[in-house]
Amino acid sequence: MHVAVVPSRQKSGEYSSVLVRQSYREGGKVKHRTLANLSKLPASAVDAVRAVLRGEQVGPLAQSFEILRALPHGGVLAVLGELRQLGLDKLVAARPRRERELAVAMIASRILEPGSKLATVRSWQNSTLASELGVEDADEDELYSAMDWLLQAQPKIEAKLAGRHLSEGGLVLYDLTSVYLEGSKCELAKRGYSRDGKRGLPQIEFGLLTNRDGCPVAVDVFEGNMADPNTVAPQVGKLKNRFGIADVVMVSDRGMLTSARIEALKQVGGIGWISALRSVQIEALVNSGDLQLSLFDERHLAEISSPRFPGERLVVCKNPALAQDRARKREELLLATERELDKVVEASRAGRLKAEDAIGVRVGKIVGRYKVGKHFQLHIADKHFSYQRDVDRIAAEAALDGVYVIRAGGVGPDKLADTELVGSYKLLAGAERAFKTMKSVDIQVRPVHHRLADRVRAHVFICMLAYYVRWHLERAWAPLLFKDEDKPLATDVVAPARRSASALAKVSSQHLPDGTPVHSFRSLLNHLATLTKNTVRVPNSSATFDKLTNPTPLQQRALQLLSLKATL
């Protein structure tokens, strides 16, 4: 059936009939049957009839449907779906229980919308997360109780994660960072070396264990003034006793695995280690003749030995790109220092700075700011100040630009070749990325607002579990993000790591091959949030039903990469 406008047969042609007609065939010819005459109806009514014949809803029926509420659902679907596919909820507790659902909700919230516990509870009213887990009625006090419960389960959860991601004879990465606290009542809060640049604020430290790929396995919280090397022993005990791993190679930086700590590891047995030498140790190797810089005339990697490090493997490397970068930075710092020192020279000549002590204080602040005071010869006296560069000292340091030495023990050449030792140490970048993500706006482990020590520990553990989920999400979503999908094989382990051709193309064009924009992790989550769950009220009734918006092609792709579908 259709609406037909039939012109009048009158000569004036000013009149037309509006008819509802049905077309049919008779004897091979198409004929029309008039079913109704709509000529006297207003144009709006005729348009409504046309719409009905096309199968569309019109008039009061369509207008009477009400969308009572629209809640972001796509991000919840992705994060909660991936968390469940990883079985993290079952690691927290094998069977559903109130504390488990609250813990899972806090982990997911750290990815979706991190905030304080009060802010977290309130944010649950702005998405489908709480309703998906049945915790809509929770308050912040109940979250604190759930945190206490989760902390008790931490050893069991970490042991299961270690069983998944660590293996006998494999690598484990360990690194330490600090985060500042708000307030000073926490017993863990101490003033120490701040990696956040928040000097003078109380802080805590926490150490993270990951597998070789940077997937987090366990975390420990320490007092804010704990020396880095003193945090190593608890990790060794955890690996040997709690995780039951008899043979493992620990990779950590030079500030963690000091000579004293390495001697302690040798006594434990079953723990190999890979670290690096400090600059003063490298300089001592050169001065003793154990390291000949002429080695780098023909190659940039070689294994040497030294009586200073008996029984250890030393792999010396020289990275030309790193050498250029260090030379550039040193010159920039020297020039910046000289600009400030010139002001002191002028002030002393003009008589504005007279006392030797006053000049010394001023100069001390300058060299302390730029950290290159060792490269200057300073001459301070009453009414006089002059300086000059220590050319010999600068040249000696420049000779070692780009040179670093990997040291290892308990790891023979049959287990890891010299190039593999260097590559293993460089894997620590994965743990550093974990800290960067956990401390940034993505998960917001800092600042810590909790007062009780166990609440601080639980907070950091929740953030670690959130990063565990995010780590897997990033790998699955790599085709949509500014990420390497398949990292190129390193042809030169000493050279800086290279990004894949596909990642460089994404960075350059800002678009995927199909023309859609490339996203960051956060912008992709924001786009998924526009996939909403809508509560609709049936017309002339109190009955309601839920309906999702139609997913965009990008939302469909993101969910497909997680093996999920857009469902209620």
C-alpha positions in Angstrom: 0.0 0.0 0.0 1.1 3.5 -0.7 -0.2 7.1 -0.7 -0.7 8.5 -4.2 -1.5 12.0 -5.3 -3.7 12.0 -8.3 -4.1 15.3 -10.3 -7.6 16.4 -11.2 -8.7 15.9 -14.7 -10.2 19.4 -14.8 -8.6 21.8 -17.2 -7.6 24.1 -14.4 -5.5 21.3 -12.8 -5.8 23.1 -9.4 -7.3 20.1 -7.6 -5.6 16.8 -6.6 -6.9 13.7 -4.8 -4.8 12.0 -2.1 -5.6 8.3 -2.1 -4.4 5.2 -0.3 -3.9 2.7 -3.0 -2.8 -0.9 -3.3 -1.0 -2.2 -6.4 -1.7 -5.7 -7.8 -1.2 -7.6 -11.0 -3.9 -8.9 -13.2 -3.2 -10.6 -16.6 0.4 -9.4 -16.5 -0.6 -5.8 -16.0 -0.1 -3.6 -12.9 -3.3 -2.2 -11.6 -4.2 0.0 -8.6 -7.1 -0.4 -6.2 -8.2 2.7 -4.1 -8.7 1.8 -0.5 -9.2 5.3 1.0 -9.5 8.9 0.1 -7.4 11.2 2.3 -8.0 14.4 0.3 -9.8 16.2 3.2 -7.1 15.4 5.8 -4.5 18.0 6.7 -1.0 17.6 5.2 0.5 16.5 8.6 -2.1 13.7 8.8 -1.2 12.5 5.3 2.5 12.5 6.2 1.6 10.4 9.3 -0.2 7.8 7.1 2.8 7.7 4.8 5.0 7.0 7.8 2.8 4.3 9.1 2.7 2.6 5.7 6.5 2.6 5.8 6.5 0.9 9.2 7.5 3.9 11.2 6.1 4.9 14.6 4.4 8.3 14.7 2.4 10.5 16.8 1.8 10.1 20.5 3.0 6.5 20.6 6.6 7.4 19.8 6.5 10.6 21.9 5.3 8.8 25.0 8.4 6.6 25.4 10.6 8.2 28.1 14.3 7.6 28.6 14.4 7.8 32.4 18.2 7.5 32.7 21.3 6.8 30.5 24.4 5.4 32.2 27.8 4.8 30.7 28.2 1.1 30.1 30.8 0.4 27.5 33.9 1.1 29.7 32.4 -1.0 32.5 31.7 -3.8 30.1 35.3 -3.8 28.8 37.1 -3.5 32.2 34.8 -5.8 34.1 34.7 -8.3 31.2 38.5 -8.4 30.9 38.8 -8.7 34.7 36.5 -11.7 34.8 38.1 -13.3 31.8 41.4 -13.1 33.6 39.8 -14.8 36.5 40.9 -12.1 38.8 37.6 -12.1 40.7 38.1 -15.8 41.4 41.6 -15.2 42.6 40.3 -12.7 45.1 37.7 -15.2 46.3 36.6 -18.5 44.7 32.9 -17.9 45.4 30.8 -14.7 45.2 30.6 -12.7 48.4 30.0 -9.1 49.4 33.6 -8.3 50.1 34.8 -9.8 46.8 32.3 -7.7 44.8 33.3 -4.5 46.6 37.0 -5.3 46.0 36.4 -5.9 42.3 34.4 -2.7 42.1 37.3 -0.7 43.7 39.8 -2.4 41.3 37.7 -1.5 38.2 37.0 2.0 39.5 40.8 2.6 39.7 40.8 2.1 35.9 37.6 3.8 35.0 37.5 6.8 37.4 40.2 6.8 40.1 39.5 8.8 43.2 39.2 8.7 47.0 36.9 6.1 48.5 34.1 8.7 49.1 34.5 9.9 45.5 34.5 6.2 44.3 31.2 5.5 46.0 29.6 8.6 44.5 31.0 7.8 41.0 29.2 4.4 41.2 25.9 6.3 40.6 27.3 7.6 37.3 27.9 4.3 35.5 26.6 0.7 35.5 29.6 -0.7 37.5 27.8 -0.8 40.9 24.7 -2.4 39.5 26.7 -5.0 37.5 28.2 -6.1 40.8 25.2 -5.5 43.0 26.9 -3.0 45.3 24.8 0.1 44.6 24.0 0.5 48.3 27.6 0.5 49.5 29.1 3.4 51.4 32.7 4.4 52.1 32.8 2.7 55.5 32.0 -0.6 53.8 34.8 -0.1 51.3 37.2 0.4 54.2 36.1 -3.0 55.6 36.5 -4.6 52.2 40.0 -3.2 52.0 40.9 -4.8 55.3 39.5 -8.1 54.1 41.4 -7.9 50.8 44.7 -7.2 52.5 44.3 -10.5 54.4 43.9 -12.2 51.1 47.0 -10.5 49.5 49.5 -13.3 50.1 47.2 -15.9 48.5 46.4 -13.7 45.5 50.0 -12.9 44.9 51.0 -16.6 45.1 48.4 -17.4 42.5 49.6 -14.6 40.2 53.2 -15.8 40.6 52.1 -19.3 39.7 50.6 -17.9 36.5 53.4 -15.6 35.4 56.7 -16.7 37.0 58.6 -19.9 36.4 61.6 -21.8 37.6 64.8 -20.4 36.2 63.0 -17.4 34.7 63.5 -13.7 35.2 61.8 -11.5 37.7 62.0 -7.7 37.7 62.1 -5.7 40.9 62.0 -1.9 41.3 61.1 0.6 43.9 59.5 4.0 43.9 58.0 6.5 46.4 54.7 8.3 46.7 53.9 11.2 49.0 51.1 11.2 51.6 48.6 13.8 52.6 48.8 14.3 56.4 51.4 13.0 58.8 49.6 10.5 61.0 50.4 7.3 59.1 53.2 5.3 60.9 54.7 4.4 57.5 55.0 8.1 56.6 58.7 9.2 56.7 60.7 11.8 55.0 63.2 10.3 52.5 64.5 10.6 49.0 61.4 11.7 47.0 61.1 10.3 43.5 58.1 12.6 43.0 60.1 15.7 43.6 58.1 16.5 46.7 60.9 17.4 49.0 59.9 17.8 52.7 56.7 15.9 52.4 56.2 12.5 54.2 56.1 9.6 51.9 56.0 5.8 51.6 57.9 3.5 49.3 56.6 0.5 47.5 58.4 -2.2 45.6 56.9 -4.0 42.6 57.7 -7.5 41.3 56.9 -8.3 37.7 57.6 -11.0 35.2 60.0 -10.3 32.3 57.3 -8.7 30.3 56.4 -6.2 33.1 53.2 -8.0 34.2 52.8 -7.2 37.9 52.8 -10.1 40.3 53.4 -8.7 43.9 53.9 -5.5 45.7 55.3 -4.5 49.1 54.9 -1.2 51.0 57.8 0.2 53.1 58.4 3.2 55.3 59.3 6.3 53.4 62.9 6.4 54.6 63.8 2.8 53.9 67.1 2.4 52.0 66.6 0.8 48.6 68.9 -2.2 49.2 67.1 -3.1 52.4 63.9 -3.8 50.5 65.5 -6.7 48.5 65.6 -9.3 51.2 61.8 -9.4 51.7 61.4 -10.0 47.9 63.9 -12.9 48.0 62.0 -14.4 50.9 58.7 -14.0 49.1 60.1 -15.7 45.9 61.6 -18.6 47.8 59.2 -19.2 50.6 55.8 -17.9 49.6 56.0 -18.6 45.9 58.1 -21.7 46.2 60.4 -20.8 43.4 63.8 -22.4 44.0 65.7 -21.0 41.0 65.1 -17.5 39.7 67.1 -14.6 38.2 66.3 -11.2 39.8 66.9 -8.1 37.7 67.2 -4.8 39.6 69.0 -1.5 39.2 72.4 -0.5 40.6 70.9 1.3 43.6 69.1 -1.8 44.7 71.6 -4.5 44.2 74.6 -3.1 46.0 77.7 -5.1 46.6 76.6 -5.9 50.2 73.2 -7.0 49.0 74.8 -9.2 46.3 76.9 -10.9 48.9 73.8 -11.7 50.9 72.1 -13.1 47.8 75.1 -15.4 47.3 74.5 -16.9 50.7 70.9 -17.6 49.9 71.5 -19.8 46.9 69.2 -20.4 43.9 69.0 -16.7 43.3 70.8 -15.3 40.2 70.9 -11.6 39.6 71.5 -9.0 36.9 72.3 -5.4 37.7 74.7 -2.7 36.6 77.8 -0.9 38.0 77.8 2.7 39.3 79.8 5.3 37.5 82.5 5.4 40.2 82.9 1.6 39.8 83.2 2.0 36.1 85.8 4.7 36.5 87.8 2.4 38.9 87.8 -0.4 36.3 89.2 2.0 33.8 91.9 3.3 36.2 92.9 -0.2 37.1 93.2 -1.2 33.5 90.6 -3.9 33.7 88.5 -2.0 31.2 90.3 -0.7 28.2 88.3 2.0 26.4 90.0 1.0 23.2 87.7 -2.0 23.2 85.0 0.2 21.7 87.1 1.1 18.7 85.8 -1.9 16.9 82.8 -3.1 18.9 80.4 -1.7 21.4 79.8 -4.8 23.6 82.3 -7.1 25.2 82.5 -9.4 28.3 85.4 -8.8 30.6 86.5 -9.9 34.1 88.0 -8.1 37.0 89.5 -9.2 40.4 87.3 -6.5 41.9 84.3 -8.6 41.1 85.3 -12.2 41.5 83.0 -14.8 40.1 80.9 -12.2 38.4 80.2 -11.6 34.7 80.8 -8.1 33.5 79.5 -7.0 30.1 80.7 -3.6 29.0 78.7 -1.6 26.5 79.0 1.8 24.7 75.9 3.4 23.2 76.9 6.3 20.9 73.4 7.8 21.0 73.5 7.8 24.8 77.0 9.3 24.7 75.8 12.2 22.6 72.8 12.8 24.8 74.9 12.9 28.0 77.4 15.3 26.4 74.6 17.6 25.4 73.0 17.5 28.8 76.3 18.2 30.6 77.1 21.2 28.4 73.6 22.6 29.0 74.0 22.2 32.7 77.5 23.8 32.6 76.2 26.8 30.6 73.2 27.2 33.0 75.6 27.1 36.0 78.0 29.6 34.4 75.1 32.1 33.7 74.3 32.1 37.4 77.9 32.2 38.6 78.5 35.2 36.3 75.9 37.1 38.3 77.8 36.3 41.5 81.1 37.5 39.9 79.4 40.8 38.9 77.8 41.2 42.3 81.2 40.7 44.1 82.9 43.2 41.8 80.2 45.8 42.4 80.4 45.4 46.1 76.9 44.0 46.5 78.4 40.7 47.8 81.3 41.3 50.1 81.6 38.7 52.9 83.3 35.4 51.9 80.5 33.4 53.7 77.7 35.2 51.9 79.4 34.5 48.5 79.9 30.9 49.5 76.3 30.4 50.4 75.2 32.0 47.1 77.6 29.8 45.0 76.6 26.7 47.0 72.9 27.1 46.0 73.8 27.4 42.4 76.1 24.4 42.1 73.6 22.4 44.2 70.8 23.3 41.8 72.6 22.1 38.7 74.7 19.3 40.2 77.8 20.0 38.1 79.9 21.7 40.8 82.6 19.1 40.5 83.4 20.4 37.1 84.3 23.9 38.3 87.3 25.3 40.2 85.9 27.9 42.5 87.8 30.8 44.1 86.0 32.5 47.0 87.3 35.3 49.2 86.1 38.5 50.8 85.0 40.9 48.0 86.1 38.4 45.4 84.7 35.4 43.4 86.0 33.8 40.3 85.6 30.4 38.7 86.8 28.3 35.8 85.9 24.9 34.3 87.9 21.9 35.4 88.8 20.8 31.9 90.6 17.6 32.9 87.7 16.5 35.1 85.2 17.2 32.3 87.3 15.3 29.8 87.6 12.3 32.1 83.9 12.1 32.5 83.3 12.6 28.8 85.5 9.6 28.0 82.9 7.5 29.8 79.9 9.0 28.1 77.6 6.2 26.9 79.5 3.5 28.7 77.7 1.2 31.1 78.6 -2.2 32.6 76.1 -5.0 33.3 77.1 -7.2 36.1 75.6 -10.6 36.8 76.0 -13.6 39.1 74.6 -17.1 39.2 73.8 -16.8 35.5 76.3 -18.7 33.3 76.9 -18.2 29.6 75.1 -21.4 29.0 71.9 -19.8 30.4 72.2 -16.3 29.1 74.7 -15.0 26.5 76.3 -11.6 27.0 73.8 -9.9 24.6 70.9 -11.5 26.6 72.3 -10.2 29.8 72.2 -6.7 28.4 68.7 -7.2 27.0 67.5 -8.6 30.4 68.7 -5.5 32.3 66.9 -3.3 29.8 63.6 -5.1 30.6 63.5 -3.0 33.8 61.9 -0.3 31.6 58.7 -2.5 32.0 58.7 -2.0 35.7 59.3 1.7 35.3 56.3 2.0 32.9 54.2 0.3 35.6 55.2 2.9 38.1 54.5 5.7 35.6 51.0 4.4 35.0 50.2 3.7 38.6 51.3 7.1 39.8 49.7 9.1 36.9 46.1 10.2 36.4 45.4 6.7 35.0 45.3 4.9 38.3 46.4 7.6 40.8 48.2 5.7 43.5 49.2 9.1 44.7 48.7 11.1 46.8 47.8 8.6 49.5 45.0 9.9 51.8 44.8 7.0 54.3 46.0 7.2 57.8 46.2 3.6 58.9 49.2 1.6 57.7 47.2 -1.4 56.6 44.8 0.8 54.6 47.8 2.3 52.8 49.0 -1.2 52.0 45.5 -2.2 50.8 45.3 0.9 48.7 48.6 0.2 46.9 47.6 -3.5 46.4 44.3 -2.4 44.8 46.2 -0.1 42.5 48.6 -3.0 41.6 45.6 -5.2 40.7 44.1 -2.4 38.6 47.4 -2.1 36.7 47.3 -5.9 36.2 44.0 -5.6 34.4 45.0 -2.5 32.5 48.3 -4.2 31.4 46.2 -7.0 29.7 43.8 -4.4 28.2 46.6 -2.5 26.7 48.0 -5.6 25.0 44.6 -6.6 23.6 43.9 -3.0 22.4 47.3 -2.4 20.9 45.9 -2.3 17.3 43.7 0.7 18.3 46.3 2.5 20.5 49.6 4.3 20.0 51.3 1.0 20.9 53.6 -1.5 19.2 51.5 -4.5 18.2 54.6 -6.6 17.4 57.8 -5.3 18.7 60.6 -5.6 16.1 63.4 -7.9 17.0 66.5 -6.0 18.3 69.4 -6.4 15.9 71.6 -4.4 18.2 70.9 -4.8 21.9 73.1 -1.8 22.9 71.3 0.6 20.5 68.1 2.4 21.7 65.0 0.3 21.3 63.1 0.9 18.1 59.4 1.2 17.6 57.7 -1.0 15.0 56.8 0.4 11.5 53.1 0.1 12.3 53.5 2.1 15.5 55.5 4.8 13.8 52.8 5.0 11.1 50.1 5.5 13.7 52.1 8.2 15.4 52.8 10.0 12.1 49.3 9.8 10.6 47.3 9.8 13.9 45.0 7.3 12.1 44.6 3.6 11.6 44.8 2.1 8.1 41.0 2.2 7.8 41.0 6.0 8.5 39.7 5.9 12.0 41.6 7.9 14.7 44.2 6.3 16.9 43.5 6.5 20.6 45.2 6.7 23.9 44.0 4.3 26.5 42.0 7.0 28.3 40.4 8.4 25.2 39.4 4.9 24.1 37.7 4.3 27.5 36.0 7.7 27.1 34.6 6.7 23.8 33.4 3.3 25.2 31.5 5.3 27.9 29.2 6.7 25.2 27.9 3.1 24.8 25.1 3.7 27.3 22.5 1.6 29.1 19.2 3.4 28.8 16.2 2.8 31.1 13.0 3.4 29.1 9.5 3.7 30.4 6.7 2.0 28.4 3.9 4.5 27.4 0.8 4.7 29.6 2.5 2.3 32.1 4.9 2.2 34.9 6.7 -0.7 33.3 10.3 0.0 32.2 12.9 -1.9 30.1 16.7 -1.4 29.5 18.2 -0.9 26.1 21.7 -0.2 24.9 22.6 2.4 22.3 23.9 0.9 19.1 27.7 0.5 19.4 29.9 2.4 17.0 32.3 0.5 14.8 35.1 1.5 17.1 33.3 0.2 20.1 32.5 -3.0 18.4 36.1 -3.5 17.5 37.4 -2.7 21.0 35.0 -5.3 22.5 35.8 -7.9 19.8 39.5 -7.6 20.7 38.5 -8.6 24.2 36.2 -11.4 22.9 33.2 -9.5 24.3 29.9 -8.3 22.9 27.8 -5.3 23.6 25.2 -6.7 26.0 23.2 -5.6 29.0 
